[in-house]
Amino acid sequence: MNDLRPGNNASEDGGGGTLNSAGGLKNRGKRRRKRRGRRLSLSGKRFLYRILHFFKVLGPGFVVMIADMDAGSVTTAGVSGARWGYKLIPLQILLIPVLYLVQSLTSRLGCVTKKGHGELIREYYGEKWAVFATVTLLLVVFSALITEFFGIAASGGIFGIPKVYSVGISLFILILVVFTGSYKKAENIALIFSLSGFIFIPAAIFAHPDIHEMVFHGILGSQPLHDKNYIWLIAANAGAVVMPWMIYYQQSATVDKNLCKKDVKLAQADTLAGSITTQILMIAVIVMTAATLYKAGIVPSTAEALGRSLIPLAGEYSGLFFAIGLYSSSLLAAFVVSMAFTWAAGETWGYKHSLNHKFREAKAFYFIYIALIAVSAALVLIPGIPLVKVMVDVEALNGFILPIVLGFLIVLAGNKKILGDYVYSKFSLSVVGLLGLVMVLLGVLTVLPESWFSWL
């Protein structure tokens, strides 16, 4: 008879140890899988949180970048495609880092200091310099607003809508936006108009571009740098890529949105997303006119003429989409441009200047905004206003005033007392300064007489 005592049970003494060991390994494997699952779950939650937080931060950079593609920029891109086909597409790609580098300085200043551009100039360099910078900004803003209302009028004119209706309705919308009661609501409306600009993409698709020609003759093709007209269009595209009002708007909007230091990286991501998007839309306009007007040998000089020329070549849908894109871009730019000065004036002269304030709390703030857009809209309704001359004047003013704004931007971003640990290195600021100088020179180049290009 077998001994059934535990000490003498072979299966428990030898095999039992194996079973326990196997069970232990199995349990340890389960625990490892659970820990890995928790880590993956935690990282997924963090990723989801960052995505949601990005959409909360999204706004100041994205809106101002899409506004940069205003009536003047749309016209320039359209003429570029109509005259040179796909040749100027590479330039639009090269301008992305320029846009990002300059505007990312403003987002960081706004997040870290929670003060607008005008307020920082007044605080660190005195009221006289702040007033000087703000008054010069007004010259650019007023001229740009007239251009934007011309774009609004042109978008309606493509389908025969009298400008008194298109301009009048737009004036009402612009006033309505600032009386929504908060910055967040106003920004949401601005984002809707920003997304409306994406309609340039289907407009380009309806034009049926030749992909082979676009890639091998446009993007990878030779550049006619010996031609003075081509050089002028390079200058026109690059010279207006950064406007003074963009710097003021983004920093003030960052403050009004109540972003802070922990939002710096996401605010810069917002700026990068806007930089890429606005140049994609510029490329879409070039593709649209290159596929149609360039092949037909038609080079219109105004936005309205561009839209009307597209209809018989690409169909009514293409013309309609172009008109909608031009209208939304011009309306968005009119809001951004006017808000840039309205915020800057409040920062400079020290009165309440937030969209979160009610009208009775910030009467001067709202009065300046309404006066700016109302006077600009009224001037556009005057018959015989020379649109081309106004657009050239805007380029000229930008070329002369941008150095002032960029100069202040660079010294503010390089001041450790202002940004502390977030201060930019001298190398980074030197790169921005050099790129800014090139943009200024190109902007001035567009307003020089054609005789200056005789050496080409």
Secondary structure as UniProt FT lines:
FT   HELIX           6..8
FT   HELIX           11..15
FT   HELIX           16..57
FT   HELIX           60..68
FT   HELIX           71..84
FT   TURN            85..88
FT   HELIX           89..113
FT   HELIX           117..125
FT   HELIX           127..157
FT   TURN            158..160
FT   HELIX           163..178
FT   HELIX           183..196
FT   HELIX           197..199
FT   HELIX           200..206
FT   HELIX           211..213
FT   HELIX           214..219
FT   TURN            225..226
FT   HELIX           228..239
FT   HELIX           244..256
FT   TURN            257..258
FT   HELIX           261..263
FT   HELIX           264..289
FT   HELIX           290..294
FT   HELIX           295..296
FT   HELIX           303..314
FT   HELIX           316..349
FT   TURN            355..356
FT   TURN            359..361
FT   HELIX           363..380
FT   TURN            383..384
FT   HELIX           387..413
FT   HELIX           416..419
FT   HELIX           420..422
FT   HELIX           426..445
FT   TURN            446..447
FT   HELIX           450..453
FT   TURN            454..455
//
